[in-house]
Amino acid sequence: MNYIIASYGSRSWDVNAGWRWMLRLGAIPAAAFLLSMVRAPESPRFLIQAGKTEEGFAVLEHIIGTEQARLRTDDIHASVKLETEMSHEFHDLFRPGLQKALIIGTLIKA
């Protein structure tokens, strides 16, 4: 669409007004996306991770049914628990066991 706008009309029109039309046409899908986000539910995983299990279950139940929602909710709880147990911090990269690998990786990348 922008190609058509860029090739339409004279050179002065492209410079003076063409970019405005391109910007307006690009704003249409962006506005449609923003309006659709108003009706979109929160992610069930986010809700469960934030401690709002009932809300997360309700979203899943609406999408896939009660039985599947129970199974998925249990799976999400297990994965969130596993992630919190295995969480690492940035400073863990500088522990003695990882320093050598970090230095070698940095030198190879450089």
Order of alpha helices (4+ residues) and beta strands (2+ residues): alpha-alpha-alpha-alpha-alpha-alpha
